[in-house]
Amino acid sequence: MTVEPPAEPPVIEDLRTFVPARDLATSQAFYEALGWTTIWTDGGGLALLELGGFRFMLQDHYVQAWAENSMLTIVVPDARWWFERAMQVLADGDFGPARVAEPRVEDWGATVTYVWDPSGVLLHVTQFHAG
């Protein structure tokens, strides 16, 4: 069966990923400390977080293999600033196994600060280099 592509591409208004949380309150507090704002919650198992117009759904559902294999790329102008911010957040709060690695220049043209959230989700805080 052959499906003809539409004359105009489909339109979407938003794309949100679901991010797992072992403990929703702890993960939500971690992201808020980094700078995200909770703009909606159902009061129990789901929260919508936003920073700079970009959003994701934080979900009170945890499967270790899923969490430890989940990654988000967050493109920023200054990966070093985000490293310093994450260090401050980790020093100021109790976020369990959350951690951050020194920014690293990757051979694919970016400096990346790797941040693991309290559930093990890996954030690639990425500063692309011009050129």
N, CA and C of each residue as an Amber inpcrd file, in Angstrom:
protein
   393
   0.8370000  -1.1670000   0.0000000   0.0000000   0.0000000   0.0000000
   0.8880000   1.2380000   0.0000000   0.6620000   2.1270000  -0.9110000
   1.4170000   3.3710000  -1.0180000   0.5730000   4.5180000  -0.4860000
   1.1740000   5.2840000   0.3890000   0.4890000   6.4450000   0.9480000
   1.1140000   7.6920000   0.3340000   0.3000000   8.4920000  -0.2710000
   0.7810000   9.7320000  -0.8730000   1.0180000  10.7720000   0.2200000
   2.1490000  11.4820000   0.1510000   2.3730000  12.5330000   1.1470000
   1.3650000  13.6590000   0.9510000   1.0150000  14.3350000   2.0350000
   0.0600000  15.4460000   1.9080000   0.6740000  16.5820000   1.0910000
  -0.1760000  17.3620000   0.4590000   0.3000000  18.4980000  -0.3290000
   1.0340000  19.4930000   0.5690000   0.5410000  19.6870000   1.7710000
   1.1880000  20.5480000   2.7650000   1.5840000  19.6700000   3.9460000
   2.7190000  19.9590000   4.5590000   3.0950000  19.1440000   5.7160000
   2.1040000  19.3230000   6.8630000   1.9160000  18.2850000   7.6620000
   1.0330000  18.4190000   8.8260000   1.5590000  19.5010000   9.7680000
   0.6720000  20.1000000  10.4930000   1.0280000  21.1650000  11.4260000
   0.9340000  20.6170000  12.8420000   1.9660000  20.9130000  13.6450000
   1.8870000  20.6250000  15.0760000   2.1030000  21.9350000  15.8240000
   1.5990000  22.0010000  17.0120000   1.7400000  23.2110000  17.8180000
   2.7120000  23.0370000  18.9810000   3.0190000  21.8050000  19.3310000
   3.9060000  21.5600000  20.4550000   4.3360000  20.1000000  20.3990000
   5.4520000  19.8000000  21.0340000   5.9250000  18.4320000  21.1770000
   6.4900000  18.3250000  22.5830000   5.9610000  17.4100000  23.3760000
   6.3830000  17.2640000  24.7650000   6.7510000  15.8160000  25.0260000
   7.8780000  15.6320000  25.6410000   8.2710000  14.2970000  26.0530000
   7.8410000  14.0820000  27.5080000   7.6500000  12.8330000  27.8680000
   7.3780000  12.4710000  29.2470000   8.6920000  12.0650000  29.8940000
   8.9820000  12.6270000  31.0470000  10.2030000  12.3420000  31.7860000
   9.8070000  11.6060000  33.0620000  10.4180000  10.4470000  33.3120000
  10.0550000   9.6720000  34.4900000  10.6020000  10.2810000  35.7790000
   9.8820000  10.0610000  36.8670000  10.3320000  10.5240000  38.1810000
  10.1230000   9.4160000  39.2090000  11.1880000   9.0710000  39.8990000
  11.0850000   8.0900000  40.9880000  10.2630000   8.6880000  42.1210000
  10.4910000   9.9800000  42.3940000   9.7380000  10.7290000  43.3920000
   9.3910000  12.0680000  42.7490000   8.1260000  12.2620000  42.4100000
   7.7140000  13.4400000  41.6530000   8.0900000  14.7420000  42.3610000
   7.8520000  14.8390000  43.6480000   8.1350000  16.0800000  44.3750000
   9.6230000  16.4150000  44.3350000  10.4810000  15.4260000  44.5030000
  11.9280000  15.6600000  44.4750000  12.3810000  16.0830000  43.0840000
  11.9230000  15.3810000  42.0600000  12.3140000  15.7370000  40.6920000
  11.7840000  17.1120000  40.3170000  10.5590000  17.3930000  40.6940000
   9.9640000  18.6970000  40.3890000  10.7660000  19.8040000  41.0780000
  11.1330000  19.6120000  42.3240000  11.9300000  20.6000000  43.0510000
  13.3080000  20.7780000  42.4020000  13.8910000  19.7020000  41.9160000
  15.1920000  19.7620000  41.2420000  15.1060000  20.6280000  39.9890000
  14.1240000  20.3450000  39.1340000  13.9860000  21.1210000  37.9040000
  13.6310000  22.5830000  38.1940000  12.7950000  22.8060000  39.1920000
  12.4650000  24.1840000  39.5590000  13.7070000  24.9170000  40.0680000
  14.5590000  24.2440000  40.8260000  15.7900000  24.8660000  41.3130000
  16.7290000  25.2090000  40.1610000  16.7030000  24.4060000  39.1070000
  17.5150000  24.7100000  37.9230000  16.9570000  25.8890000  37.1340000
  15.6510000  26.1630000  37.2790000  15.0670000  27.3140000  36.5960000
  13.7550000  27.0630000  35.8890000  13.3330000  25.8090000  35.8050000
  12.0320000  25.5250000  35.1840000  10.9130000  26.0130000  36.0880000
   9.7630000  26.2620000  35.5030000   8.5700000  26.6510000  36.2360000
   7.5020000  25.5930000  36.0140000   6.8590000  25.1690000  37.0740000
   5.7130000  24.2700000  36.9300000   4.5290000  25.1190000  36.5180000
   3.9960000  24.8640000  35.3300000   2.8830000  25.6840000  34.8420000
   1.5470000  24.9560000  34.9450000   1.5960000  23.6620000  35.2440000
   0.3650000  22.9130000  35.4280000   0.7040000  21.6200000  36.1490000
  -0.2150000  21.1770000  36.9810000  -0.1020000  19.8650000  37.5980000
  -1.4960000  19.3140000  37.8050000  -1.5970000  18.0120000  37.7470000
  -2.8950000  17.4020000  38.0350000  -3.0500000  17.1440000  39.5290000
  -2.0420000  17.5450000  40.3090000  -2.1020000  17.4100000  41.7580000
  -1.6900000  16.0540000  42.2680000  -1.2720000  15.1730000  41.3800000
  -0.9170000  13.8430000  41.8580000   0.2330000  13.1940000  41.1290000
   0.1190000  13.0400000  39.8310000   1.1150000  12.2440000  39.1420000
   1.7230000  12.8560000  37.9130000   1.3670000  14.0900000  37.6010000
   1.8370000  14.6800000  36.3590000   2.0210000  16.1840000  36.5450000
   3.1430000  16.6910000  36.0110000   3.4050000  18.1310000  36.0740000
   3.9960000  18.5740000  34.7410000   3.5690000  19.7320000  34.2870000
   4.0970000  20.3260000  33.0620000   5.0780000  21.4110000  33.4680000
   6.3380000  21.2780000  33.0520000   7.3700000  22.2420000  33.3810000
   7.8090000  22.9900000  32.1330000   8.1970000  24.2630000  32.3250000
   8.5490000  25.1040000  31.1940000   9.7560000  25.9720000  31.5390000
  10.6070000  26.1600000  30.5530000  11.7220000  27.0950000  30.6520000
  11.9860000  27.6370000  29.2490000  11.9360000  28.9430000  29.1090000
  12.2140000  29.5650000  27.8180000  11.2650000  29.1640000  26.7130000
  10.0310000  28.8250000  27.0750000   9.0470000  28.4270000  26.0760000
   9.1020000  26.9540000  25.7070000  10.0180000  26.1940000  26.3080000
  10.1360000  24.7640000  26.0340000   9.5890000  23.9920000  27.2230000
   8.8590000  22.9220000  26.9260000   8.1140000  22.2140000  27.9680000
   8.3610000  20.7170000  27.9320000   8.1890000  20.1040000  29.0980000
   8.1510000  18.6470000  29.1770000   7.2010000  18.2440000  30.3030000
   6.7340000  17.0070000  30.2240000   5.8260000  16.4540000  31.2290000
   6.6530000  15.6110000  32.2000000   6.6230000  15.9630000  33.4610000
   7.2570000  15.1750000  34.5000000   6.1990000  14.2250000  35.0410000
   6.5100000  12.9410000  35.0030000   5.5170000  11.9080000  35.3020000
   5.9250000  11.1080000  36.5260000   5.0080000  10.9390000  37.4710000
   5.2450000  10.1390000  38.6690000   5.1140000   8.6650000  38.2980000
   6.0540000   8.2390000  37.4930000   6.1110000   6.8420000  37.0550000
   7.5730000   6.5320000  36.8510000   8.0350000   5.4370000  37.4300000
   9.4600000   5.1400000  37.3910000   9.6950000   3.6900000  37.0190000
  10.4580000   3.5080000  35.9800000  11.0130000   2.2170000  35.6040000
  12.5060000   2.4780000  35.4450000  13.3240000   1.8420000  36.2420000
  14.7450000   2.1600000  36.2850000  15.3910000   2.1400000  34.9030000
  15.1500000   1.1060000  34.1250000  15.7700000   1.0140000  32.7970000
  15.3290000   2.1670000  31.8980000  14.0730000   2.5650000  32.0120000
  13.5710000   3.6930000  31.2110000  14.2640000   4.9820000  31.6370000
  14.2860000   5.2430000  32.9410000  14.8860000   6.4760000  33.4470000
  16.3630000   6.5490000  33.0780000  17.0930000   5.4660000  33.2750000
  18.5260000   5.4770000  33.0350000  18.8880000   5.4570000  31.5530000
  17.9120000   5.2890000  30.6860000  18.1360000   5.3530000  29.2420000
  17.4380000   6.5510000  28.6130000  16.8790000   7.4220000  29.4320000
  16.2350000   8.6340000  28.9260000  17.2510000   9.7630000  28.8970000
  17.2450000  10.5090000  27.8000000  18.1570000  11.6360000  27.6540000
  17.4220000  12.7890000  26.9910000  17.7520000  13.9920000  27.4290000
  17.2160000  15.2090000  26.8260000  18.3900000  16.0900000  26.4320000
  18.3540000  16.6440000  25.2390000  19.3320000  17.6430000  24.8390000
  18.7080000  19.0060000  25.0520000  19.3980000  19.8450000  25.7960000
  18.9520000  21.2000000  26.0750000  20.0160000  22.1270000  25.5030000
  19.6950000  22.8190000  24.4250000  20.6640000  23.6770000  23.7540000
  20.6860000  25.0330000  24.4460000  21.8850000  25.4440000  24.8500000
  22.0680000  26.6750000  25.6200000  23.2270000  27.4890000  25.0360000
  23.2950000  28.7840000  25.3740000  24.4150000  29.5880000  24.8860000
  25.6940000  29.4050000  25.7020000  25.5940000  28.8500000  26.9260000
  26.7590000  28.7780000  27.8060000  26.6770000  27.5320000  28.6880000
  27.3360000  26.4610000  28.2800000  27.3200000  25.2030000  29.0370000
  28.0260000  25.3420000  30.3780000  29.0340000  26.1780000  30.4510000
  29.7670000  26.3920000  31.7090000  28.8360000  27.0280000  32.7560000
  28.0070000  28.0080000  32.3260000  27.0570000  28.6310000  33.2490000
  26.1330000  27.5670000  33.8340000  25.6630000  26.6540000  33.0040000
  24.7660000  25.6020000  33.4730000  25.4730000  24.6370000  34.4170000
  26.7450000  24.3900000  34.1940000  27.5120000  23.5710000  35.1300000
  27.5310000  24.2400000  36.5000000  27.8640000  25.5330000  36.5100000
  27.9060000  26.2680000  37.7770000  26.5370000  26.2790000  38.4510000
  25.4750000  26.4650000  37.6880000  24.1080000  26.4730000  38.2420000
  23.7720000  25.1090000  38.8390000  24.0820000  24.0480000  38.1070000
  23.7890000  22.6980000  38.6100000  24.5910000  22.4040000  39.8780000
  25.8430000  22.8420000  39.9340000  26.6530000  22.6470000  41.1410000
  26.0000000  23.3490000  42.3330000  25.5140000  24.5610000  42.1030000
  24.8570000  25.3240000  43.1700000  23.5820000  24.6150000  43.6310000
  22.7800000  24.1620000  42.6900000  21.5290000  23.4690000  43.0210000
  21.8260000  22.2100000  43.8260000  22.8250000  21.4500000  43.4160000
  23.1560000  20.2120000  44.1200000  23.6970000  20.4980000  45.5120000
  24.4270000  21.6040000  45.6700000  24.9540000  21.9610000  46.9870000
  23.8560000  22.4670000  47.9150000  22.8390000  23.1190000  47.3530000
  21.7770000  23.7360000  48.1550000  20.6360000  22.7950000  48.5150000
  20.4900000  21.6830000  47.7710000  19.3250000  20.8300000  47.9820000
  19.7020000  19.3850000  48.1930000  18.7140000  18.6190000  48.5820000
  18.9010000  17.1880000  48.7830000  18.2170000  16.4750000  47.6250000
  18.9810000  16.2060000  46.5830000  18.4150000  15.6030000  45.3920000
  18.9700000  14.2070000  45.1290000  19.3000000  13.5060000  46.2290000
  19.7110000  12.1160000  46.1350000  20.8630000  11.9040000  45.1750000
  20.6820000  11.0020000  44.2100000  21.7830000  10.6600000  43.3140000
  22.0190000  11.6440000  42.1640000  21.3030000  12.7570000  42.1350000
  21.5230000  13.7390000  41.0630000  22.9770000  14.1780000  41.0880000
  23.5310000  14.4030000  39.9060000  24.9310000  14.8170000  39.8270000
  25.1840000  15.5630000  38.5250000  26.3680000  16.1640000  38.4260000
  26.7490000  16.9220000  37.2460000  28.2130000  16.6300000  36.9510000
  28.5590000  16.6530000  35.6780000  29.9520000  16.4750000  35.2570000
  30.4620000  17.7800000  34.6690000  31.7650000  18.0200000  34.8410000
  32.4180000  19.1930000  34.2480000  32.0680000  19.2720000  32.7620000
  31.8990000  20.4770000  32.2230000  31.6570000  20.6060000  30.7890000
  32.7900000  19.9440000  29.9990000  32.3950000  19.3250000  28.9070000
  33.3600000  18.5960000  28.0810000  33.1800000  19.0030000  26.6270000
  34.2940000  19.2700000  25.9550000  34.2500000  19.5720000  24.5240000
  34.1700000  18.2440000  23.7840000  33.0800000  18.0820000  23.0410000
  32.8680000  16.8520000  22.2870000  33.3770000  17.0270000  20.8570000
  33.8220000  15.9440000  20.2380000  34.3930000  16.0320000  18.8910000
  33.3610000  16.3510000  17.8190000  32.0820000  16.3690000  18.1690000
  31.0410000  16.6820000  17.1950000  30.6480000  18.1560000  17.2230000
  31.4690000  18.9900000  17.8840000  31.2980000  20.4370000  17.7660000
  30.4900000  21.1120000  18.8460000  30.5300000  20.5880000  20.0600000
  29.7670000  21.2050000  21.1410000  30.4930000  21.0000000  22.4610000
  30.2110000  21.9050000  23.3840000  30.6110000  21.7120000  24.7730000
  29.3540000  21.2740000  25.5130000  29.4760000  20.1980000  26.2900000
  28.3110000  19.6150000  26.9440000  28.5500000  19.4820000  28.4420000
  27.5980000  19.9670000  29.2110000  27.5390000  19.7050000  30.6390000
  26.5180000  18.5890000  30.8190000  26.9610000  17.4720000  31.3710000
  26.0690000  16.3450000  31.6050000  25.5170000  16.4380000  33.0240000
  24.1800000  16.4140000  33.1210000  23.4980000  16.5050000  34.4050000
  22.5530000  15.3130000  34.5150000  22.6620000  14.5750000  35.6080000
  21.7410000  13.4700000  35.8760000  20.7330000  13.9410000  36.9100000
  19.4470000  13.8150000  36.6030000  18.4210000  14.2560000  37.5460000
  18.2650000  13.2220000  38.6560000  17.4360000  13.4600000  39.6570000
  17.3120000  12.5320000  40.7810000  16.8500000  11.1270000  40.4070000
  16.2740000  10.9680000  39.2270000  15.8060000   9.6410000  38.7970000
  16.7760000   8.9640000  37.8410000  17.8530000   9.6490000  37.4630000
  18.8350000   9.0750000  36.5570000  18.6970000   9.5110000  35.1110000
  17.7290000  10.3850000  34.8180000  17.5670000  10.9150000  33.4620000
  18.7670000  11.8060000  33.1690000  19.3650000  11.6280000  31.9840000
  20.5630000  12.3730000  31.6130000  20.2110000  13.5770000  30.7560000
  20.5910000  14.7540000  31.2240000  20.4100000  15.9870000  30.4840000
  21.7200000  16.3400000  29.8080000  21.6770000  16.5230000  28.4990000
  22.8510000  16.9770000  27.7460000  22.6690000  18.4860000  27.5720000
  23.2840000  19.2720000  28.4310000  23.1780000  20.7220000  28.3540000
  24.2630000  21.1590000  27.3680000  23.8460000  21.4780000  26.1550000
  24.7330000  21.5460000  24.9930000  24.8850000  22.9520000  24.4490000
  26.1330000  23.3600000  24.3290000  26.4890000  24.6300000  23.6910000
  27.1940000  24.3020000  22.3790000  26.5100000  24.5590000  21.2580000
  27.1160000  24.2910000  19.9630000  28.1140000  25.3750000  19.6160000
  29.1870000  24.9820000  18.9480000  30.2180000  25.9190000  18.5220000
  29.9350000  26.3850000  17.0990000  30.2000000  27.6460000  16.8350000
  29.9890000  28.1770000  15.4790000  31.0010000  27.5370000  14.5340000
  30.5740000  27.3640000  13.3030000  31.5260000  26.8870000  12.3160000
  31.0750000  25.6490000  11.7040000
